[in-house]
Amino acid sequence: MSRKLDIYNVVKIGQNVMKRAKIPLYWSKHSRKAHTIHQHIMLIVLAQYIGNRSKMLRMIRYMDRIWKAVKLKEIPDESTISTEIRRIPKQWLRMVIEEEVKELGILGNFAVCG
């Protein structure tokens, strides 16, 4: 399986997990709505999968299929992702990563597992 297809599958599985878990799209009704919580979680999970945030952002910049799958209008800054890592409950991230590992059988590919 190619690396691009693998990344696309990671995104699709993650989106399904977040829908089933009923993770809200925004923190509040007054949110700026530039990016959703789901988009931030997917970018964080992809960074864990690839192993490096800046490398992930560089890769995604050229992958239109991933942009469409995550529904990004623009790529958030690396500092925005760092802020969201601290803000998003760890159980949401863990739930998505555990489901990715189970579905794709890619335990060794994630930078942080468990």
Beta strands, then each sheet from edge to edge (+ up, - down):
end
